[in-house]
Amino acid sequence: MFDVEFFQDTSTRIHMKKLAFDTCVSFLGRTISQSEFRIKDGKEFIKDELYHRLNVRPNKNMTASTFWQTFVHKLVYDNECLIIQADDGDLLIADDFEHNEYAVLEDTFTKVKVKEYEFKRSFRQNEVIHLRYKNENLSPLIDGLFSDYGDLFGRILNAQKRKNQVRATVDMDMLAAKSEQHQKKLQEFIDNMYKAIGEKDVAIIPQQPGFKYSEQTNGGGSVNGQSVDEVNRVTNGFLDQVAMAMGIPTSLLHGDMADVEKQTKNYMLFTVSPLLKKIKDQADVKFFTQDDYLKGKCIDIWQVSYQNVFDLATAIDKIRASGVMNGNEIRSKFGLERVDDPLLDKYVMTKNYSEVLEGGENE
């Protein structure tokens, strides 16, 4: 990543920006890559070549998990991402392209470049999967935050270096160092002494006539510890701001265990699900015609679950016993395929939920 910060005052702090941005993008990319892209035909799920490309091998050089992580990185960094399908069916992520937008005509994409190869043809909007991450580019916001946090981070680091700096004074009798040979030996002795102090845990300095070395202390250890906490607070503060801009709960990034289920639910509902919905809408347009879609053929994305099905066993039993859903409908809610069993297609209701007749007997 070539940033203009390399030529600015905050150039030495660029790692803080990359660390925060990469942490958030990688977190979102790992979540999306665990999703399963299913081909739905009516009530049935089919496994065909398209299913294999979306979930196993999109192209000759990538697995599905790597493909979707790369897709999310490209989408967030550039605020848009383009997936094209080559003549042999491979799904490729474009590194560069030109988007030709029209008011009433279909948009086209030209000069599409994948690595070092540039396609000579143009691609229509319904032939590609093209997504925008947000209406506005996220980079100016991150750059503005980094300009302030980077300067503050640099100042705290410089203050920390000054507090931990070893300061010493050397008193010399100049009468003993008048000759050039004496001065050369004395300078060599001082250089070796400084090197020993800087590199060795224990440095023994022999006493010399006309030469006295003494170190100056600069505060206690508590002040230094406080500065380290300040560095961590600034770094975490910048990370939290980037995470908020991307809709990622900060507690999940920091590994906090308090209300982790609620935070995960909000993350999946308000950040992951909208992004998967964008991918689904584009994939439906790309791979299916209008007639196919109206007949029930579409992409069904099953996102990674944060709940254990065994923990919900009581709730499942209540839903089944109340007759709200049959067995196959409940299985589909948990990402399980339908089973060709007449019992699972029936709606059952236990006596507790059945209507009581006038005679006092259950219906």
N, C-alpha and C positions, 0 to 999 in steps of 0.2 A: 504494500500500500504506500503510494507516494503522496505525502501530505505536505502542504505548504508550511506546516509547523517546523519542518526541518530548517527553514530559513528565518524563523522568528525566534524571539527570546525564549519561548517555551520549548525549544527543540529537544532539550534533554529530558523532557517530561512526556514525550510521545508514547512511551510504553504504558503510562497510566490510561491514556485514551484507548489504546488498542486492547489492553487487558479488560477494561470495563465493557467495551463494545463486543469483543469476542466472547466474553463470559455470557452476556445476555443472548447474543445471536446463537451461540452453540447450545444454550439451554433450550431455546425455542426449536432449533433444528433437530435436536435429539428427540423432542416430544413428537414432532411431525413425522419423523422417520419411522416411528413405531406404529403408525397407522396402517391399516389394511384396506386396500382399494378393491372393492368387490364389484363384479359385473352382475347387475340385477336384471332379470328378465321376468317381469310380472312378479310372482311370488317366489320364484326360484332364483338361486344364485348359480351362475355358470362359471367354469374355469376354462378359459380359452387362451389364445395368444396374447390378447390385450391384458388379461389378468396376470400372465407371466411377466409381461414387460413392466407393469406398474408395481409389482410386488417382489420380483426376483431379479430380473436382468433387463433394465431399460435399454441398454446399449452394450456394445462389445467390451467396453472398458470400465463399466461401473456396475456395482450392485445397487439394489433398490435403496438401501439405507444411505449409502454414500450419495446417491443421486438426489434424494430428497433433502439431505443435509446441505448439499451444495446449492440446491435450489433456494432454500431459505436464506443462506448466506448472501447469495446474489440478490435476492429479493429485498432484503433489508438494507444492504450496503448501497445498492444502486436505486432503491425505491421502486424498481420494476424488474421483471424477469421474463424471458421468452423461451419457451420450449417448442421446438420444431420436430417434425418427424421426417427422417430421411427416406429415400426411395426404398431402402431395404427394411423399413419399419422401425429403425432405431429411434429412440427418443433422445434428443440432444439439447443441452442447455447452451444458448447462444452467449458468447462472450461479448459481442458487439453487434449492433444493428441500427438501422434507421427506421423510425416509425413515421409513416406518412399518414397523417390524420385528415379525414374528410368530414364534412358536415352531414351529407345525406348518402354518400357512397361508402362502401366497405373499406376500412383501413387496410393498408398494405405494409409489409415489412421488407425492406431491401437491404442489400449489402450485409446480409446475415453472415457473421463470422464465428466459427467454432474452432478454437485454438488457432492454427495457422491456415485453415481452409476457409475460403469465402464462397458462399453459394452464389451462382450467377442468376438464379431465378428469384422471383419475388413470392412472398407468402401472403395469402389473404387472412383476414382476421379469423374466419371460421376454420382455418387450417392449422392454427397454432393454439398454444395455451399461453396467454399473455396476461400477467397480473401486475397490478400496482399495489405496493404495500400500504401507502397512505396517499391522501390527496396532495399533500405537500411532502417534499423531501425531508427526511429526518436528519440529514447531515448538517444543515445550518444550525439546528438546535443543539446537536452534539458539539459542534465547533464552538458555539457561543458559550456553552457550559464549560468546555475544556479551556477556553481562554481565561476564564476566571479561576477555575479550580487548579489549572496547571500553574498559574502564577503563584497562587497561595501554597500549593504543594512544593514548589521550588523554594519559596522563602522559608518554609518550615524545615526543609531538608538542609538548607544552608545554615540555619540557626542550630540545628542538631549537630552538624559537622563542627561548628565553632565550639559548642559545648563539650564535645568529645575530643577536641584537638589537644594534643600534648604540646605544652608551651614550656620552653626552657631558656635559661640564660647561661652564657659562658663568659667567665671573667678570665682574661689573659694578661700576663705581664709582657708588655710589648718589648721590653728590653731584651727578653729571651728570644725574640723572633725577629731580630733585625736582619740577619742574613737570609738570602733567598733559599738556601738549603734548609734552614730551620723552618721557614714559612711553609715550604713544600711538605716537610714531614708533619708539621702541625696540622695542615689542611687534610692530609691523608688520615691522620689520627681522628680528626673530627668527623670525616665522612664515614669511616669505619664504625665510629661510635654511634652515629645517627642510624646507620643501617642495622646495627645490632639491636638498638632500642625499638626500631620499627618492625623487625622481623622475628625476633626471639622473645620467648615468654620470660626468660630470665637473662638479663644483660648485666655483666659485671664490668664496671669501668675502672681501670687502674688510675690511681691518682698520679698526676704529673706536676712537677715543679712549675709554678707560674701559670697553672691552668686549673680552673674550678668550674664544674658543671652543676647546675641546680635546676630542678623542675618547679614550675609554678602551677598550683592547683586552681581549678575554676569551677567551684560548686561541687555539690554532692551527687550521689547516684540518683536521688529522688527526682532531681530536675531533669536528668537525662531520660529517665523512664517516662516522665510526663510528656516529653517531646515525641517519643515513640508513639504514645497513644494519640497525640495530635496528628501525626502522619497517617495513622490507621483511620482516624475519623475523617480526614479529608478524602482519602482513597475510597472509603466506604460511602461517603456522601456523594461523590461523583458517580459511583456504581449505582447507588439508589436512584439518582436522577435519571440515568440512562434506562434503568429497569422500569421506572414509572412511565417513561416515554413509550416504551414497548409493551406496556400492560402486563409486566411480570411482577408478581408480589415479591417484595424484597426479602420477606422471611424465608421464602423457598430458596433464594440464592444463598442466604447466609446459613441455611440449615437449621433454622429455628423449629422446634418441635411443638410449640404452643399453637393450637388451632390449625395444625398442618392440613387437616382434611378440608376445613372451610376454605383455606387459602388455595388449596389445590383445586377445589371445585370452582372457585371464582376464576382461577387461571384458565381452566379448561373451558369454562362457559364463555368468558368475555375475551379471551385472547386466542386460544387454539381453535375453538369451534368456528368463529368468523373466518379465520384464514382457511380452514378446511372447506368451508362453504364456498369461498372464492375459487378454490381449486376444483371443487365438484362442478360448479356452474360452467367453468371454462372447459373442463373435460367432457361434460355432456354435450356441449356445442361442437367440440372437436371430433368426438368419436361416434356420435349418433345424429341421425337426421330428426327432423321434427316429428315425422310419422312414427319412428322408432320410439322416441321419448314419450309420445302420447299413448303408445301401446304398453308402456311400463318398463321400457329398457333404459337403464341409466347407470351411473356410477354411484355406489353406496360406500361411503368412507366410514370405516369403523375405527374410531380413535381409541388410543390406549386407555384402559380403564384404571381408575384410581381406587376402586372399591373391590373387595373380595366377595365373590358370589356366595360363599359360605356364610359370610357375615349378614347377608340379606336373606337368608333362608326363611326366617319367620315372616318377613314381608312378602316373599314370593308365595308362601303358603296361604296367606290372607288374600292375595290377589286371585289366586287360583280358586280358593274355596268360595269367594264371593261371586264368582262367575263373570268378573270383569274381563278377563282374558283367558284364552285357552292355552294349552301347553306350548304349542308352536309359536304363538305370539310372544309368550314370555321368553322362549329360547332366542328369538330374534332380537329382543331387547338386550340380551347379554352377548350378542355376537355369535351365537350358535346357529348352525344350519337347521333348517326344518327337518323333521323326521316323518317318514311316510308311515304314520301310525294313526288309525282312526280315533283312538282314545285321546291323543293329543290335540285333535281338531275339535273335540267336543267341549262345550261350556258346561262346567259342573258347578253345583252350589250345595253346600252342606246345610244341615238342618238349622244351624244357627242363623243362616241368612235367608232361609226360605220363608214364604209368607204363611202366617198362621190362619187357618180356616175358622169359621164360626164355632164349629164343634170342638175346637181346642186341639185338633190334630194338625200336624204339619202337612203341607201340601207335598 
